[in-house]
Amino acid sequence: MEYLSFKWNDSYIKYNSQDINFKSPYGAVSCNCDIEIRIKINKNAPVKNVFLKLGKDIDEDPYNQIIKAIEMKLQGDNKDESYSAYVCKFRACNKAELLFYTFEIILQDGTTKFYGNNQSELGGIGQVYKNNPKKYQITTYYEDNKTPDWYKESIIYQIFPDRFFNGNGDRHINSPKKNSFIYGKWGDTPFYIRNEKMEIIRWDFYGGNLKGIEKKLDYIKDLGANLIYLNPIFKATSNHRYDTGDYKKIDEVLGTEEDFKSLVIKAKDKGMNIMLDGVFNHTGRDSKYFNRYSNYDSIGAYNSVGSYYYDWYKFEKYPDEYECWWGVKDLPCVNEKTPSFVDYIIEAEDSVIAHWMKLGVKGWRLDVADELPSEFLVKLREKCHELDKDSVILGEVWEDATNKISYDKRRGYMKGRQLDSVTNYSFKKIFIDYFSNKFDTKKLVMLFENMRENYPKENFYALTNMLGSHDIERIITVCEKVATYIQDEIYRKELHREKILTQDHLSEIIGDRILNLMVTMQMVFPGVPLIYYGDEVGVPGGKDPDNRRTYPWGHEDKEIESMYKNLINLRKSSKMFSIGEFKQLELGEDAYGVIRKYEDDYALVVINRHPINYFDVSLDSLECEELYNYKTKEKIVLNNGKLKLHLRPLSSTILTNKEYI
């Protein structure tokens, strides 16, 4: 028999999950959608059977899956002379779920070849395994899954209220808190006063308030933002207010409910929406609900087992031992499945959600969404959409939200019933790692293509792309660290010592260039850009509390501010940057590009990450006859869709097909 002398070669199998010639439709699919999978195998291979091994979690348990073997049929009309195509079709279930699949190829001699995702599990072209192949993923979602276009077209401005602006004419502090301290100067560097257990024992305040935000609405609008996300504003002990004391009261330091109503109204008059921070996994122990210190006129869970709020908490040894968030005693965890808690937060006529949304709140950012039960998220989103069908739920999720495992359960955030968007911290990490030379452009393309493949299109275009927040180092500080690495490692390694010796402030210059490239990508990528207050004017900052410095009114870095405004204007000039088609270009180890299209608008954006080398790029098959350089306004005439670019080190080129953009 011929197969006895056959020698196997792994290249005999061809498959690419991101190519519709192998998997159709592309990426995530709606429930009840027909899916076709095609794998190609070299005709020299003596194939007996080919199976698609299709699996899914049992009861959201990622470690317990049911797997079904579907025999793939030889396609009779395959025109490829060297490869045979094996095909199978199946229909996605009417219930949204994650599907996982691999291939099993049985040869005539009885040996089995396993084909699956690549080792990086980034989708696309896979590889052959001896056993236990890595799995490909298919996200399925409910067909009516829709994120509002207004959100996809937004620019978010995040404000840590205490640190933004004091709107009182004489700058007095509203209702200073007991045992707190006020900084002597607005520009002082924040710090914590801790005890020997490293617990914060005296909270610090600058006095920023809601009136201050209202007075700066014109600034925010002029920047180009149209959605203001506020860190918690409800009554609490701390300055960050993630230790909620009363969900239905504005913290006195920030102002009053009337101040908030005025802010919402004035913002809407200027075309801006307000999003609040919902902290529903835990409260403060100094709260009307727990009332550890009897500072509230209520019978809290700590005060009596007969308290209305007693069942909200999980006591291990009453009253001093209880479950708390990451061991922080200030933050006792709530049992979010308790009916009275669900009623108070979501379902009652004057629930927390209803109370604030009736005042005009357009959405919620949910703190630590991973620690909120799925049933709670579903009910919360339903309530929000009942009150405002165009409202948005943004969840704090740090990893891929399509397949996230939290507390040994697979989360269903992106099925179309729980979250509209998530905090896409991966966006920043991927580009920072790229500029830090941790991988090449090919890997960069794979990382973002995997993101596009896994997320439903509606959610991919609504991902909240963050460069900064109250939880991470300031973006300019991160860029300067990358610049220091470039100066210390790359310049010296490549014997460019003369550039270090002859150019003052080299790391700062490199850092500014990296920041420019980061913001450029943020503004031309699918997803909603989020600007953390002060990032747009060069506020530095390390880890908490250094990343929560005050906005430097009168001391802004105007060059960085101008750069931000210019790139925000670019994004807002055409819908192609928010909801248009998206294509990545792998242009070399150090050069990367994206193409955006919407109706008759077209843009090409190319970057060179190398700090020293110039780079020549040749492109063809571009779908336009002429392009305009967004920065220089130069007109470039293409030759049959062909274009040549000369890229400076650490630079970007932005080309659009319309001069007015």
C-alpha positions in Angstrom: 0.0 0.0 0.0 1.2 3.5 -0.9 0.6 4.9 2.5 3.1 2.6 4.1 6.0 4.6 2.5 4.3 7.9 3.1 6.2 10.5 5.2 4.1 13.1 7.0 4.8 16.9 6.8 3.0 19.4 9.1 2.7 21.8 6.2 0.2 19.3 4.6 -2.6 21.0 6.7 -3.8 24.5 5.9 -6.3 26.4 8.0 -6.8 30.1 9.0 -9.7 31.0 11.3 -9.5 34.6 10.2 -9.9 33.9 6.5 -13.5 33.5 5.3 -12.3 30.8 2.8 -11.7 28.6 5.9 -14.3 29.9 8.4 -17.4 31.7 7.5 -18.8 34.1 8.7 -15.7 35.9 10.1 -15.3 36.1 13.9 -18.2 36.1 16.4 -21.6 35.0 15.1 -25.2 35.5 16.3 -27.3 32.7 17.7 -28.9 30.4 15.1 -26.3 31.5 12.5 -25.0 28.9 10.0 -21.3 28.3 10.3 -19.1 26.7 7.7 -15.6 25.4 8.5 -13.2 24.2 5.8 -9.8 22.7 6.3 -7.3 21.8 3.5 -5.1 18.8 3.5 -2.4 17.9 1.0 -3.6 15.3 -1.5 -0.4 13.3 -0.8 -1.6 12.5 2.7 -3.6 9.2 2.9 -6.6 10.6 4.8 -9.2 8.3 6.1 -11.4 10.6 8.2 -11.4 14.3 9.3 -13.4 15.4 12.3 -14.2 18.8 13.7 -14.1 18.5 17.5 -16.6 21.1 18.7 -16.8 21.8 22.4 -18.5 24.1 24.9 -18.5 24.7 28.7 -21.0 22.8 30.9 -22.7 25.3 33.2 -20.1 28.0 32.7 -17.4 25.6 34.0 -14.4 26.1 31.7 -12.7 23.0 33.1 -15.7 20.7 32.2 -16.6 20.7 28.5 -18.8 18.6 26.3 -17.2 17.8 23.0 -19.0 16.7 19.9 -17.2 15.1 16.9 -18.5 16.2 13.5 -17.2 14.4 10.5 -16.0 16.7 7.7 -16.9 15.8 4.2 -14.5 15.8 1.2 -15.6 18.7 -1.0 -16.1 17.4 -4.5 -15.7 20.7 -6.5 -12.4 21.7 -5.0 -10.2 23.3 -7.7 -7.0 23.2 -5.8 -4.7 20.7 -7.5 -2.5 20.1 -4.5 -5.0 20.2 -1.6 -8.3 18.5 -0.8 -10.9 20.5 1.1 -12.9 19.0 4.0 -16.0 20.9 5.0 -18.7 20.8 7.7 -21.6 23.1 8.4 -23.5 23.5 11.7 -25.8 26.0 13.3 -25.0 28.0 16.4 -27.3 27.3 19.3 -30.2 29.6 20.1 -28.5 30.3 23.4 -25.4 32.5 23.4 -22.3 30.6 24.4 -18.6 30.1 23.6 -17.7 27.4 21.2 -14.2 25.9 21.0 -12.9 23.6 18.2 -9.9 21.7 16.9 -9.4 19.2 14.1 -8.6 15.5 14.2 -7.2 13.9 11.0 -7.1 10.1 10.9 -4.7 8.6 8.4 -5.1 5.3 6.6 -2.4 3.7 8.8 -4.4 4.5 11.9 -2.3 7.4 13.1 -4.0 10.6 14.1 -2.9 14.2 13.6 -4.3 17.0 15.8 -4.6 20.5 14.4 -5.5 23.5 16.5 -4.8 27.1 17.4 -1.3 28.4 17.5 0.8 28.3 20.7 0.0 31.9 21.4 -3.8 31.2 21.0 -4.2 34.2 18.8 -6.3 32.6 16.1 -5.6 32.7 12.4 -3.1 30.1 11.2 -2.7 27.2 13.6 -0.4 24.2 13.9 -0.2 20.4 14.2 0.1 18.9 17.7 0.9 15.4 18.9 -2.0 15.6 21.3 -4.1 18.2 23.2 -4.2 20.9 20.5 -4.9 24.5 21.5 -8.5 25.4 20.8 -9.9 28.0 18.5 -12.8 30.1 19.8 -16.1 31.1 18.3 -18.1 33.7 20.3 -21.8 33.5 19.8 -24.2 36.3 20.9 -27.8 37.2 20.9 -28.9 38.6 17.5 -30.4 41.8 19.0 -27.0 42.7 20.6 -26.5 46.4 19.8 -24.4 49.1 21.3 -25.6 52.7 20.7 -23.8 54.5 17.9 -23.6 57.6 20.1 -21.3 55.7 22.4 -19.1 54.4 19.6 -18.8 57.9 18.3 -17.9 59.4 21.7 -14.7 60.7 23.2 -14.7 60.0 26.9 -13.1 62.4 29.4 -12.6 60.7 32.8 -12.5 62.9 35.9 -11.4 62.1 39.4 -13.6 64.8 41.0 -11.5 65.8 44.0 -8.5 66.6 41.7 -10.1 68.5 38.8 -11.3 72.0 39.8 -12.8 73.8 42.8 -15.7 75.8 41.5 -16.3 77.9 44.6 -15.4 81.5 44.0 -13.2 81.8 47.1 -11.9 78.2 46.6 -13.2 77.1 50.0 -13.6 73.4 50.6 -17.2 72.1 50.9 -17.8 70.3 54.2 -14.3 69.1 55.1 -14.4 65.5 56.6 -13.6 64.6 60.1 -10.0 63.5 60.6 -9.0 64.4 57.0 -6.4 66.9 55.8 -6.5 69.5 53.1 -3.4 70.2 51.0 -1.9 73.6 51.3 -1.4 74.1 47.6 -3.5 72.9 44.6 -0.3 71.7 42.9 1.0 69.7 45.9 2.0 66.0 45.2 -0.5 63.6 46.7 0.5 61.1 49.4 -1.1 58.8 51.9 -0.7 58.8 55.7 -0.6 55.1 56.8 -0.2 53.2 60.0 2.3 50.4 60.7 -0.2 48.0 58.9 0.0 50.2 55.8 -3.7 51.1 56.3 -4.6 54.7 55.3 -5.6 56.4 58.5 -6.3 60.0 57.3 -7.7 60.8 53.9 -6.4 63.7 51.9 -8.4 66.2 49.9 -7.8 69.1 47.5 -11.4 70.3 47.2 -12.4 69.7 43.6 -16.2 69.6 43.2 -19.2 69.3 40.9 -19.4 73.1 40.4 -15.8 73.0 39.3 -16.6 70.4 36.6 -19.6 72.5 35.5 -17.4 75.6 35.2 -14.9 73.7 33.0 -17.5 72.2 30.6 -16.4 74.6 27.8 -12.8 73.4 28.2 -13.9 69.8 28.0 -16.0 70.5 24.9 -13.2 72.5 23.3 -10.9 69.5 23.8 -13.4 67.4 21.8 -14.9 65.2 24.4 -18.6 64.5 24.6 -19.0 62.0 27.4 -17.8 62.7 30.9 -17.1 59.6 33.1 -16.9 60.6 36.8 -15.2 58.4 39.4 -17.5 57.8 42.3 -19.4 60.8 43.6 -21.6 59.3 46.3 -21.1 60.0 50.0 -18.1 58.1 51.3 -15.1 58.5 53.7 -12.2 58.4 51.3 -11.3 60.8 48.4 -11.7 58.1 45.8 -15.2 57.1 47.1 -15.1 53.5 46.2 -16.1 52.9 49.9 -19.7 54.0 49.3 -21.4 55.4 52.4 -24.8 56.2 50.8 -25.7 55.4 47.2 -28.4 58.0 47.0 -26.5 61.0 48.3 -23.8 63.2 46.7 -20.7 63.4 48.8 -20.8 66.7 50.7 -17.2 67.7 49.7 -18.4 67.5 46.0 -21.6 69.4 46.5 -25.3 68.7 46.5 -27.8 66.8 44.4 -28.9 70.2 43.0 -25.2 70.7 41.9 -25.4 67.4 40.1 -28.7 68.2 38.4 -27.2 71.5 37.2 -24.1 69.7 35.9 -26.1 67.2 33.9 -28.4 69.9 32.4 -25.5 72.2 31.4 -23.6 69.2 30.0 -26.5 68.2 27.8 -26.9 71.8 26.6 -23.4 71.5 25.3 -23.9 68.1 23.7 -22.3 66.1 26.4 -23.4 63.1 28.4 -22.6 61.9 32.0 -21.6 58.4 33.0 -21.3 57.5 36.7 -19.1 54.9 38.5 -21.2 52.1 40.1 -19.5 50.3 43.0 -21.9 47.4 43.7 -19.5 44.6 44.8 -18.8 46.2 48.2 -19.7 49.2 50.3 -17.7 51.1 52.9 -17.7 49.8 56.5 -18.4 53.4 57.4 -21.7 53.5 55.6 -25.4 53.5 56.4 -25.6 49.9 55.4 -22.7 48.5 57.5 -22.3 51.4 60.0 -19.1 50.1 61.7 -18.6 53.4 63.5 -22.2 54.4 64.1 -21.7 57.6 62.0 -25.0 57.1 60.3 -28.5 57.3 61.7 -29.3 53.7 60.8 -29.1 50.2 62.2 -26.3 48.8 60.0 -25.4 45.2 59.6 -22.5 45.6 62.0 -24.9 47.0 64.7 -27.5 44.2 64.8 -28.2 40.8 63.2 -31.8 42.2 62.9 -30.6 45.0 60.6 -32.4 45.3 57.2 -28.9 45.2 55.7 -27.6 42.2 57.6 -28.2 39.7 54.8 -26.3 42.0 52.4 -23.0 40.9 54.0 -21.1 37.7 54.5 -20.0 37.4 58.2 -17.6 34.7 59.1 -17.6 35.6 62.8 -20.0 38.3 63.7 -19.5 41.2 63.8 -15.7 41.8 63.2 -14.9 39.0 60.8 -16.5 39.4 57.4 -15.7 38.9 53.7 -14.1 42.0 52.3 -12.7 43.1 48.9 -9.2 41.8 48.6 -8.8 41.7 52.4 -9.4 45.4 52.8 -11.4 45.8 56.0 -12.7 49.2 54.9 -14.6 47.5 52.0 -17.0 44.7 53.2 -18.3 42.7 50.3 -21.9 42.5 49.4 -23.9 39.4 48.5 -25.3 40.8 45.2 -27.8 38.0 45.0 -29.6 39.1 48.1 -33.2 40.1 47.0 -33.3 43.2 49.2 -29.9 44.4 47.7 -31.0 43.8 44.2 -34.3 45.6 44.9 -32.4 48.6 46.5 -29.8 48.9 43.7 -31.9 47.9 40.6 -35.5 46.9 40.9 -37.3 49.3 43.2 -39.2 52.3 41.8 -36.6 54.6 43.4 -33.7 52.2 43.1 -30.2 53.6 43.0 -30.1 53.0 39.2 -33.5 54.6 38.7 -32.8 57.6 41.0 -29.7 58.8 39.1 -30.8 57.8 35.6 -34.0 59.8 36.0 -31.8 62.8 36.6 -30.2 62.3 33.2 -27.3 59.9 33.7 -26.6 58.2 30.4 -24.6 55.1 31.6 -22.6 53.3 34.2 -19.1 52.2 34.6 -19.2 49.1 36.8 -16.4 48.7 39.2 -14.8 45.2 39.4 -17.3 43.7 37.1 -15.6 40.3 37.4 -16.9 40.1 41.0 -20.6 40.8 40.1 -22.8 37.8 39.4 -24.1 37.3 35.9 -27.7 37.5 37.1 -27.0 40.9 38.7 -25.4 42.2 35.5 -28.4 41.0 33.3 -30.9 42.7 35.6 -28.9 45.9 35.9 -28.6 46.2 32.1 -32.3 45.4 31.6 -33.3 48.1 34.1 -31.0 50.7 32.4 -32.4 50.0 29.0 -35.9 50.1 30.4 -35.2 53.6 31.7 -33.1 54.7 28.6 -32.8 52.3 25.6 -29.7 54.1 24.5 -27.9 53.9 27.9 -24.5 52.1 28.1 -23.0 49.7 30.6 -19.2 49.7 30.7 -17.6 47.0 32.8 -14.2 47.1 34.4 -12.6 44.1 32.9 -8.8 44.0 32.4 -8.5 41.0 30.1 -10.3 39.5 27.0 -13.9 39.9 28.1 -15.2 37.3 25.6 -13.6 34.3 27.4 -12.8 35.7 30.9 -12.7 33.2 33.7 -13.4 34.6 37.1 -13.6 32.5 40.3 -13.6 29.4 38.1 -16.6 30.5 36.1 -16.7 31.5 32.4 -18.2 35.0 32.2 -20.7 35.8 29.6 -20.1 39.6 29.3 -20.2 39.8 25.5 -23.2 37.6 24.8 -25.4 40.7 24.5 -27.2 40.6 27.8 -24.6 41.9 30.4 -22.2 44.6 29.2 -22.0 46.9 26.2 -18.3 47.7 26.6 -15.3 46.9 28.8 -12.2 48.9 29.9 -9.8 47.8 27.2 -6.6 48.1 29.1 -5.1 45.6 26.6 -5.0 48.3 24.0 -2.4 50.3 25.9 -0.4 47.2 27.0 -0.1 45.9 23.4 1.2 49.2 22.0 3.5 49.9 25.0 5.0 46.4 24.6 5.3 47.0 20.9 7.2 50.3 21.4 9.3 48.5 24.0 10.4 46.1 21.3 9.0 43.1 23.0 7.6 41.7 19.7 7.5 42.7 16.1 4.7 44.0 13.9 3.6 40.6 12.9 2.7 39.8 16.5 1.1 43.2 16.9 -1.3 42.5 14.0 -2.0 39.0 15.5 -2.9 40.5 18.9 -5.4 43.0 17.5 -6.8 40.6 14.9 -7.5 38.1 17.7 -9.3 40.8 19.5 -11.4 41.6 16.5 -12.1 37.9 15.9 -13.3 37.2 19.5 -15.5 40.2 20.1 -18.9 40.6 18.5 -18.6 43.5 16.0 -20.9 45.8 18.0 -18.8 45.3 21.1 -15.4 45.5 19.3 -16.4 48.9 18.0 -17.5 49.9 21.5 -14.4 48.8 23.4 -13.2 51.6 25.6 -9.6 52.1 24.6 -7.7 53.5 27.6 -4.2 55.0 27.8 -4.7 56.1 31.4 -6.9 55.8 34.4 -6.9 56.2 38.2 -5.6 52.6 38.5 -2.5 52.8 36.4 0.5 55.0 35.8 0.0 58.1 33.8 0.6 57.6 30.1 3.4 60.2 29.7 5.2 58.6 32.6 4.9 55.2 31.0 6.2 56.6 27.6 9.2 58.2 29.3 10.0 54.8 30.9 9.9 53.2 27.4 12.1 56.1 26.1 14.6 55.5 28.9 14.8 51.9 27.8 15.3 52.9 24.2 18.0 55.3 25.2 19.8 52.9 27.5 19.4 49.7 25.4 18.9 50.5 21.7 21.0 53.6 21.2 24.0 52.2 23.0 23.6 48.7 21.5 23.5 50.2 18.1 26.5 52.5 18.9 24.7 55.8 18.6 26.3 57.2 21.7 26.9 60.4 19.8 23.2 61.1 19.7 22.9 60.6 23.5 25.8 63.0 24.1 24.8 65.7 21.6 21.0 65.9 22.2 19.7 67.2 25.5 16.7 65.7 27.1 16.8 62.8 24.6 14.6 60.5 26.7 11.9 63.3 27.0 12.0 63.8 23.3 11.6 60.1 22.6 8.9 59.9 25.2 6.9 62.7 23.6 7.2 60.9 20.2 6.0 57.7 21.6 3.1 59.5 23.3 2.2 61.0 20.0 2.1 57.6 18.3 0.0 56.1 21.2 -2.6 58.9 20.9 -2.6 58.6 17.1 -3.4 54.9 17.3 -6.0 55.6 20.0 -7.8 58.1 17.8 -7.8 56.0 14.5 -8.6 52.6 16.0 -12.1 51.1 16.4 -13.3 51.6 19.9 -14.0 54.6 22.1 -11.0 56.7 23.2 -10.9 57.5 26.9 -8.8 60.5 28.1 -7.9 60.5 31.8 -8.1 64.1 33.0 -4.7 65.8 32.7 -3.2 63.3 30.3 -4.0 65.7 27.5 -1.7 68.4 29.0 1.2 66.2 30.1 0.4 65.5 33.8 2.9 62.8 35.0 2.3 60.3 37.7 3.4 56.8 38.9 1.2 54.4 40.9 -1.6 55.4 43.2 -1.8 58.0 44.6 0.7 59.7 42.3 -1.5 59.1 39.3 -4.2 61.1 40.9 -2.5 64.5 40.9 -4.5 67.7 40.3 -5.2 69.2 36.9 -2.5 71.9 36.5 -4.7 74.9 35.6 -2.4 77.6 34.1 0.6 75.2 33.9 -0.5 73.0 31.0 1.9 71.6 28.4 0.4 73.4 25.5 2.3 71.3 22.9 0.8 68.1 24.2 -2.6 69.7 24.5 -2.4 70.9 20.8 -1.4 67.4 19.7 -4.4 65.8 21.5 -6.9 68.4 20.1 -5.5 67.9 16.6 -5.9 64.1 16.7 -9.3 64.3 18.4 -10.4 66.6 15.5 -9.2 64.0 13.1 -11.2 61.3 14.7 -14.4 63.5 14.8 -13.9 64.5 11.2 -15.4 61.3 9.8 -17.4 58.3 11.0 -14.8 56.1 9.4 -12.7 56.3 12.5 -15.5 55.3 14.8 -17.7 52.8 12.9 -15.9 52.4 9.5 -14.2 49.3 8.1 -10.8 48.4 9.7 -7.8 46.7 8.1 -4.3 46.2 9.6 -1.1 46.4 7.6 2.0 44.5 8.5 4.6 46.6 6.7 7.8 45.2 8.2 9.3 44.4 11.6 9.0 48.0 12.7 6.3 49.5 10.5 2.6 49.2 11.0 -0.5 50.6 9.4 -4.2 50.7 9.4 -6.8 51.5 6.8 -10.2 53.0 7.8 -13.2 53.3 5.4 -16.7 54.5 5.6 -18.9 55.2 2.6 -16.6 57.4 0.4 -14.2 58.4 3.2 -10.8 56.6 3.2 -7.8 56.9 5.5 -4.3 55.3 5.7 -2.3 55.7 8.9 1.3 54.3 9.1 3.8 54.4 11.9 7.5 53.6 12.2 8.4 52.5 15.8 12.1 52.4 15.2 13.9 55.2 17.2 16.8 55.5 14.7 16.1 54.1 11.3 14.1 55.6 8.5 11.8 53.2 6.7 10.5 53.1 3.2 7.1 51.6 2.6 5.6 50.6 -0.7 1.9 50.0 -0.9 -0.3 48.9 -3.7 -4.0 48.2 -4.3 -5.0 51.3 -2.4 -8.6 52.2 -3.2 -8.2 55.8 -4.1 -6.5 58.0 -6.7 -5.2 60.7 -4.4 -4.5 61.3 -0.8 -3.8 64.3 1.4 -1.3 64.4 4.2 -3.3 65.4 7.3 -0.3 67.2 8.9 1.3 69.0 5.9 -1.9 69.2 3.7 0.3 68.0 0.8 -1.6 66.3 -2.0 -0.2 62.9 -3.2 -1.3 61.4 -6.5 -1.3 57.6 -6.6 -0.2 55.6 -9.6 -2.8 52.9 -10.1 -3.3 52.5 -6.4 0.5 52.4 -5.6 2.1 54.6 -3.0 5.6 55.0 -1.6 6.3 56.5 1.8 9.5 57.6 3.6 8.9 57.3 7.3 11.1 59.1 9.9 12.1 57.3 13.1 9.3 57.2 15.7 6.8 59.0 13.4 3.4 58.6 11.9 1.9 59.5 8.5 -1.8 60.2 8.3 -3.3 60.3 4.8 -7.0 60.9 3.9 -8.8 61.0 0.6 -10.4 64.3 1.4 -8.6 67.5 2.0 -11.2 68.9 4.4 -10.8 66.1 6.9 
